[in-house]
Amino acid sequence: MVLVAWKRILQLEGYRVETASDGEAGLAAAKKVDPVIIITDRFMPGMDGVELCRQLRREPKLAGIPVVLASDSHEMGFSPPVWNELWQKPVSMETMLASMRRLLALSP
C-alpha cells in the first residue's frame, strides 16, 4: 500500500517511477534503468533494504546514486551509513518531496 501511494505522489510530481517487489529485483532494476534516486524499504522479503544499499554501493555504475532508506525503526547501527537519507515511516508528502529535491541536487 505504501509503495502504491509513494509511486502516485512521485508520478503526480512528474517523476518517472520504477518499482520492485524485493531487494534482488530492485538491484536488477537499478542496473537496467539508470536511476537518479533509489528509495528502498528497510524490511523486504529476501534481501533487505540495508543489504540492497550495500550492494548498490559496490556497483561502480550505481555507487554515486543517492539512496533513501525508509524504515519503521531508527537505523543507527551502521557506520558510515550506506544510504543518503533515512525516512522514518510514516513519512509526510512534504518531507518526501523536499528530500527528493535535495537528493536530485546530488545526482551525478
LUMGU-346396 format. One record per residue (C-alpha): residue number from 1; x, y, z. Coordinates in pm, whole numbers, plus 50000, padded with zeros to 5 digits. Layout:
{r NUM, {X, Y, Z}},
...
END
This chain:
{r 1, {50000, 50000, 50000}},
{r 2, {50279, 50244, 50090}},
{r 3, {50459, 50164, 49766}},
{r 4, {50148, 50246, 49561}},
{r 5, {50092, 50574, 49749}},
{r 6, {50455, 50686, 49716}},
{r 7, {50458, 50595, 49349}},
{r 8, {50144, 50801, 49283}},
{r 9, {50275, 51102, 49475}},
{r 10, {50604, 51096, 49286}},
{r 11, {50434, 51046, 48949}},
{r 12, {50199, 51338, 49015}},
{r 13, {50513, 51548, 49076}},
{r 14, {50647, 51445, 48735}},
{r 15, {50893, 51173, 48836}},
{r 16, {50924, 50852, 48636}},
{r 17, {50897, 50570, 48888}},
{r 18, {51005, 50208, 48858}},
{r 19, {50917, 49965, 49138}},
{r 20, {51038, 49626, 49253}},
{r 21, {50890, 49380, 49499}},
{r 22, {51212, 49287, 49681}},
{r 23, {51580, 49372, 49711}},
{r 24, {51704, 49138, 49440}},
{r 25, {51450, 49273, 49191}},
{r 26, {51537, 49628, 49298}},
{r 27, {51907, 49573, 49233}},
{r 28, {51835, 49420, 48892}},
{r 29, {51603, 49709, 48801}},
{r 30, {51859, 49968, 48914}},
{r 31, {52119, 49810, 48687}},
{r 32, {51880, 49835, 48391}},
{r 33, {51710, 50175, 48425}},
{r 34, {51986, 50419, 48525}},
{r 35, {51802, 50573, 48823}},
{r 36, {51873, 50919, 48958}},
{r 37, {51746, 50832, 49308}},
{r 38, {51671, 50499, 49474}},
{r 39, {51418, 50460, 49755}},
{r 40, {51411, 50131, 49943}},
{r 41, {51229, 49995, 50243}},
{r 42, {51430, 49855, 50533}},
{r 43, {51220, 49539, 50558}},
{r 44, {51164, 49346, 50236}},
{r 45, {51148, 48978, 50154}},
{r 46, {51484, 48822, 50071}},
{r 47, {51750, 49093, 50052}},
{r 48, {51656, 49369, 50297}},
{r 49, {51699, 49741, 50233}},
{r 50, {52029, 49773, 50419}},
{r 51, {52183, 49492, 50216}},
{r 52, {52043, 49645, 49896}},
{r 53, {52215, 49972, 49991}},
{r 54, {52544, 49784, 50043}},
{r 55, {52510, 49609, 49706}},
{r 56, {52433, 49940, 49533}},
{r 57, {52750, 50096, 49679}},
{r 58, {52957, 49804, 49540}},
{r 59, {52834, 49862, 49184}},
{r 60, {53052, 50126, 49013}},
{r 61, {52763, 50240, 48793}},
{r 62, {52529, 50281, 49093}},
{r 63, {52762, 50377, 49378}},
{r 64, {52704, 50751, 49340}},
{r 65, {52324, 50733, 49315}},
{r 66, {52153, 50893, 49618}},
{r 67, {51964, 50633, 49823}},
{r 68, {51680, 50675, 50072}},
{r 69, {51615, 50405, 50329}},
{r 70, {51260, 50407, 50467}},
{r 71, {51212, 50236, 50799}},
{r 72, {50972, 50196, 51090}},
{r 73, {51269, 50197, 51326}},
{r 74, {51574, 50416, 51379}},
{r 75, {51873, 50284, 51185}},
{r 76, {52168, 50396, 51393}},
{r 77, {52391, 50089, 51396}},
{r 78, {52554, 50136, 51057}},
{r 79, {52869, 50343, 51040}},
{r 80, {52906, 50502, 50796}},
{r 81, {52551, 50464, 50667}},
{r 82, {52522, 50323, 50318}},
{r 83, {52226, 50549, 50238}},
{r 84, {52198, 50925, 50195}},
{r 85, {51874, 50988, 50383}},
{r 86, {51656, 50797, 50624}},
{r 87, {51280, 50835, 50608}},
{r 88, {51111, 50746, 50934}},
{r 89, {50775, 50594, 50841}},
{r 90, {50519, 50727, 50814}},
{r 91, {50682, 50995, 50601}},
{r 92, {50485, 51304, 50507}},
{r 93, {50444, 51407, 50147}},
{r 94, {50622, 51736, 50223}},
{r 95, {50921, 51553, 50371}},
{r 96, {50932, 51314, 50077}},
{r 97, {50924, 51587, 49813}},
{r 98, {51177, 51809, 49994}},
{r 99, {51407, 51509, 50023}},
{r 100, {51369, 51431, 49653}},
{r 101, {51463, 51789, 49558}},
{r 102, {51766, 51779, 49792}},
{r 103, {51884, 51444, 49658}},
{r 104, {51838, 51542, 49294}},
{r 105, {52096, 51812, 49356}},
{r 106, {52340, 51529, 49448}},
{r 107, {52269, 51310, 49146}},
{r 108, {52560, 51252, 48909}},
END
